[in-house]
Amino acid sequence: MASATTASGPSEPSGGYRHEALLFRGSDGFLTAVGPFLQEGIDNGETVILALPPERLALLREAFPEVQQVPSGPDRSVTADGSALTWALTGAAAGRLVPSWQRFAQHWDGRPVRGVTEPMWCTRRQAEREECLLAEAMLNLAVPATVPLWLACGYDVDAVPGDVLDETFRSHSLVLDTSTSTGTTTYTGAHHVAAVFERALSTPVEPVRRLVVRPGNGAEVGDWVRRWATGWGLGHVRAGRLAGALRQLGQACLAEGGVDAAVLLLWQDGHALVGQLTAADPRDADGGRTTPLAPHELLAPDSPLGSAVARADDCCDLVQVRSNPDGTVVRVSSWL
């Protein structure tokens, strides 16, 4: 685990946005760590928003039976409706963590807020874990510093691999436990965001289908993807969503890169169907390597690709975007 220096006593709210890691061991440790954090927020009349797996929510519902519970659907940001505590499964999908908290900040009602999330629970797939690591890094920049959101991201040290904990220290400036606040010496902020965003995704699994996406063949490509997905056993509705997402992302890649064609790769990986889009020629005009795009530039809501990624996030299980000197890659997964 990365080295750290320990301050005396727990953290105190600063009045602005803060994003910290909260370490615990097992279910009992979770309640010991999270319970006082929530209770203090309730006593202060603050709103609390939870982005947790169902079993953690169940523990907190049992521990706080007297608190009014306002349920929400999965992956939707919510705001308080006069209650001290809002129970929510907010941003459960790895790719929706950052957009969920950004939407919350846009609709913030002015009151101090505490957020508790556990992005890296033990049943996450490897691809989801990779995306969670990027999301945790991006969360440092996702919410305006003036919004009084105290976001504690929980990590079960008995269940999370050591390399993930090392990543935690690079994406959180402070680490909390039940009694102390620990300042990490390996936190690198925006530099870490760029480093994670440039990492290559895993190699496609053979056999791989290859299609060329052009401005005029979006419907044809979409129909082919839909038939391919249903052939693997994906339901017709979800197959249509995957096909539609890849069709829109393909056209967005063409517009974003200013190219005449993009390459779509399709493969089956265990219990997932995966589609990946790249520009047909990621080299620059002189034949050299391209300049990586920053995530806030590439995924801006008003950009062609950012808009298409947001729509794909709403209808598919996982969307991953990476940009490095070899080009920009967009990968979409649907679970079988």
RAJO-V83387 format. One record per helix or strand of 3 or more residues. SS is the DSSP state (~ for helix, > for strand). FROM is the first residue (numbers start at 1). TO is the last residue. If there is no record, write none. Layout:
# RAJO-V83387
ss->[SS,SS]
from->[FROM,FROM]
to->[TO,TO]
This chain:
# RAJO-V83387
ss->[>,>,~,>,~,~,>,~,>,~,>,>,~,>,~,~,>,>,~,~,>,>]
from->[4,18,26,47,54,94,113,126,149,162,174,181,189,209,218,236,261,272,295,304,318,327]
to->[7,24,43,51,63,106,117,142,156,171,176,184,197,214,231,257,269,279,298,315,324,335]
